Amino acid sequence: MRILWMVFVALIAVSPQVALAEDTEREIVVSGEGTVSAAPDMATVFVGVSRQARRAGDALQEASEGAAAVLARLESEGIAPRDIQTRNIGLSPQYARSNDGSPPRVTGYVASNDLMVRVLDFDRLGTVLDAIVADGANAMNGLYFDIQERGDLEQIARAQAVGVAREKAEVLAEAAGVTLGAVLTISEGGAGPAPFAADRGLMMEARSAVPIAGGEIDIRATVTIVFAIAD
């Protein structure tokens, strides 16, 4: 009776390991990335109007008037209202420090009005920038290139990513001496352009149409695929 009980305990101790071995999936997990390059056809520009005055109210009024002039010019250049957005309005004091240890004193104020502008006619980007500066903008806080209709390009990138992942899985299966089976799961890591950004914080001066070199934007897609290992 004691021997039978010991055998029963031994089977209980071994059975979880046996079940785990039976439940373990035979699979290959791989990832792939696809990339499609294309020329941008739109740009997002972040411009600012900054004015300085001895009194806060004067600085704010001058900055507001400058921003209003820029908005009017953008409208005349054919930029739709939905493509223009005020991003920030700022007002800050300026201080003068002395060498005698006395507290700094306020000498004036700087007011700013920052705008985001989408330019959908890429060929006119330089002309639009020139017009904005001519009517009062004196700072550029960012310039980003993008593609308006990128759905077809994203689909191509996804197909490339799946092809790369399958090729990896086939190489791994052959090297391991097994047969690649059916796809169990596919998950996407994302698809979209890696936007090109110009330098920030550039001061702008009025001149002839600003030359623009758009280059190309890379649209990437990544996938993770789980393949079964065929029996």
PLY file of the C-alpha trace (Angstrom):
ply
format ascii 1.0
element vertex 231
property float x
property float y
property float z
element edge 230
property int vertex1
property int vertex2
end_header
0.00 0.00 0.00
2.85 2.36 0.82
4.58 1.58 -2.47
1.45 2.35 -4.46
1.06 5.67 -2.66
4.64 6.66 -3.52
4.07 5.83 -7.19
0.92 7.97 -7.22
2.79 10.94 -5.69
5.55 10.56 -8.29
3.02 10.67 -11.14
1.49 13.86 -9.75
4.93 15.49 -9.58
5.80 14.55 -13.18
2.43 15.23 -14.86
2.67 19.09 -14.93
5.96 18.86 -16.86
4.45 16.39 -19.33
1.44 18.67 -19.89
3.71 21.68 -20.37
5.74 19.88 -23.01
2.59 18.88 -24.85
1.21 22.45 -24.78
4.41 24.13 -25.97
3.84 25.67 -29.41
6.23 24.89 -32.24
6.55 28.26 -33.86
8.91 30.84 -35.41
8.47 34.51 -34.57
9.96 37.08 -36.96
9.64 40.79 -37.72
9.98 42.71 -40.97
10.15 46.32 -42.11
9.19 47.87 -45.43
10.22 51.32 -46.64
8.89 53.43 -49.51
10.45 56.79 -50.41
8.53 59.62 -52.08
8.82 63.36 -52.59
6.75 65.50 -50.17
3.82 67.48 -51.51
2.95 69.60 -48.45
4.63 71.40 -45.60
3.72 72.55 -42.11
5.37 75.80 -41.07
5.55 77.24 -37.55
6.12 81.00 -37.74
6.10 83.70 -35.13
5.55 87.42 -34.81
7.56 88.99 -32.01
7.49 92.63 -30.92
9.25 94.57 -28.18
8.08 97.71 -26.36
8.59 99.49 -23.07
5.01 98.81 -21.96
3.34 95.41 -21.97
0.19 96.66 -23.63
2.13 98.25 -26.49
4.17 95.09 -27.09
1.06 92.92 -27.16
-0.78 95.31 -29.47
2.12 95.48 -31.94
2.48 91.69 -31.97
-1.27 91.31 -32.51
-1.21 93.78 -35.39
1.71 91.94 -36.96
-0.07 88.59 -36.63
-3.24 90.07 -38.16
-1.21 91.28 -41.14
0.32 87.83 -41.57
-3.12 86.19 -41.42
-4.46 88.56 -44.04
-1.49 87.86 -46.30
-1.93 84.11 -45.92
-5.55 84.46 -46.97
-4.51 86.44 -50.04
-2.01 83.69 -50.87
-4.84 81.17 -50.98
-4.22 79.43 -47.62
-7.56 78.15 -46.30
-8.60 79.11 -42.73
-8.62 75.43 -41.70
-4.89 75.32 -42.50
-3.99 78.15 -40.11
-3.95 77.85 -36.34
-2.73 80.05 -33.49
-0.46 77.91 -31.35
0.74 80.30 -28.68
0.48 83.91 -27.48
3.23 85.01 -25.12
4.19 88.08 -23.10
7.31 88.29 -20.98
9.28 91.10 -19.28
12.85 92.02 -20.12
15.27 92.76 -17.30
18.41 94.83 -16.92
20.92 93.67 -14.35
23.29 95.94 -12.49
26.74 95.30 -11.09
26.02 96.80 -7.66
23.95 93.85 -6.45
20.60 95.61 -6.68
17.59 93.65 -7.99
17.13 93.56 -11.78
14.70 96.11 -13.16
12.14 95.70 -15.92
13.16 97.62 -19.04
10.43 96.46 -21.42
8.30 93.58 -22.63
8.37 91.11 -25.50
5.10 89.83 -26.94
4.81 86.96 -29.41
2.10 85.35 -31.51
2.95 81.93 -32.97
1.09 80.39 -35.90
0.97 76.97 -37.52
0.43 77.07 -41.28
-0.16 74.13 -43.62
0.93 74.75 -47.20
-0.70 72.19 -49.46
0.71 73.62 -52.69
4.31 72.58 -52.16
5.61 74.40 -55.23
4.52 77.72 -53.69
6.08 77.13 -50.28
9.00 79.49 -50.87
6.69 82.22 -52.12
4.40 81.82 -49.10
7.33 82.03 -46.68
8.56 85.16 -48.39
5.10 86.73 -48.18
4.76 85.88 -44.48
8.07 87.57 -43.66
7.25 90.61 -45.76
4.13 91.22 -43.70
5.57 90.91 -40.22
6.70 87.39 -39.23
10.26 87.48 -37.91
10.84 83.96 -36.56
10.48 80.43 -37.89
10.10 77.77 -35.21
9.84 74.67 -37.41
9.34 73.41 -40.96
8.06 69.88 -41.61
7.50 68.10 -44.91
4.81 65.45 -45.41
2.68 63.63 -48.00
-1.04 64.34 -48.22
-2.27 61.06 -49.72
-0.06 58.29 -48.44
-2.51 55.37 -48.19
-1.21 53.56 -51.29
2.41 54.07 -50.20
1.64 52.66 -46.75
0.08 49.57 -48.36
3.22 49.01 -50.42
5.38 49.38 -47.30
3.19 46.86 -45.44
3.48 44.32 -48.28
7.25 44.76 -48.26
7.36 44.25 -44.49
5.40 40.98 -44.75
7.71 39.77 -47.53
10.80 40.54 -45.45
9.36 38.73 -42.44
8.47 35.64 -44.49
11.94 35.55 -46.03
13.48 35.64 -42.55
11.23 32.82 -41.38
12.12 30.65 -44.39
15.85 31.13 -43.78
15.46 30.25 -40.09
13.35 27.18 -40.83
15.82 25.88 -43.41
18.78 26.48 -41.10
16.99 24.63 -38.28
16.02 21.71 -40.53
12.27 22.18 -40.07
9.39 22.98 -42.40
7.70 26.35 -42.22
3.98 26.08 -41.57
1.00 28.39 -41.73
0.81 31.92 -40.38
-0.61 31.94 -36.85
-0.72 35.67 -36.12
0.27 38.96 -37.74
0.61 42.24 -35.85
1.56 45.61 -37.26
3.93 47.93 -35.50
2.84 51.04 -37.37
3.05 52.75 -40.74
3.76 56.34 -41.52
6.29 58.85 -42.75
9.38 59.88 -40.93
8.86 63.63 -41.35
11.76 65.76 -42.46
12.27 68.76 -40.22
14.30 71.88 -40.91
16.28 73.57 -38.15
14.27 75.33 -35.45
14.69 78.84 -34.14
15.82 80.46 -37.40
15.36 84.20 -37.71
13.86 85.19 -41.04
14.49 88.23 -43.21
12.47 89.41 -46.19
14.05 88.46 -49.53
13.09 86.89 -52.83
11.21 83.58 -52.77
12.93 81.25 -50.34
14.52 78.26 -52.11
13.14 74.94 -50.83
14.73 71.51 -51.27
12.12 68.91 -50.33
14.16 65.74 -50.82
12.25 62.55 -50.05
10.28 61.17 -47.12
10.54 57.55 -46.00
7.25 55.82 -45.23
7.88 52.77 -43.06
5.79 49.82 -41.92
6.77 47.06 -39.49
5.08 43.71 -38.82
5.59 40.78 -36.50
4.50 37.37 -37.79
4.23 34.07 -35.94
4.62 31.01 -38.18
3.85 27.47 -37.14
6.48 24.77 -37.60
4.91 22.02 -39.69
4.97 18.49 -38.33
0 1
1 2
2 3
3 4
4 5
5 6
6 7
7 8
8 9
9 10
10 11
11 12
12 13
13 14
14 15
15 16
16 17
17 18
18 19
19 20
20 21
21 22
22 23
23 24
24 25
25 26
26 27
27 28
28 29
29 30
30 31
31 32
32 33
33 34
34 35
35 36
36 37
37 38
38 39
39 40
40 41
41 42
42 43
43 44
44 45
45 46
46 47
47 48
48 49
49 50
50 51
51 52
52 53
53 54
54 55
55 56
56 57
57 58
58 59
59 60
60 61
61 62
62 63
63 64
64 65
65 66
66 67
67 68
68 69
69 70
70 71
71 72
72 73
73 74
74 75
75 76
76 77
77 78
78 79
79 80
80 81
81 82
82 83
83 84
84 85
85 86
86 87
87 88
88 89
89 90
90 91
91 92
92 93
93 94
94 95
95 96
96 97
97 98
98 99
99 100
100 101
101 102
102 103
103 104
104 105
105 106
106 107
107 108
108 109
109 110
110 111
111 112
112 113
113 114
114 115
115 116
116 117
117 118
118 119
119 120
120 121
121 122
122 123
123 124
124 125
125 126
126 127
127 128
128 129
129 130
130 131
131 132
132 133
133 134
134 135
135 136
136 137
137 138
138 139
139 140
140 141
141 142
142 143
143 144
144 145
145 146
146 147
147 148
148 149
149 150
150 151
151 152
152 153
153 154
154 155
155 156
156 157
157 158
158 159
159 160
160 161
161 162
162 163
163 164
164 165
165 166
166 167
167 168
168 169
169 170
170 171
171 172
172 173
173 174
174 175
175 176
176 177
177 178
178 179
179 180
180 181
181 182
182 183
183 184
184 185
185 186
186 187
187 188
188 189
189 190
190 191
191 192
192 193
193 194
194 195
195 196
196 197
197 198
198 199
199 200
200 201
201 202
202 203
203 204
204 205
205 206
206 207
207 208
208 209
209 210
210 211
211 212
212 213
213 214
214 215
215 216
216 217
217 218
218 219
219 220
220 221
221 222
222 223
223 224
224 225
225 226
226 227
227 228
228 229
229 230
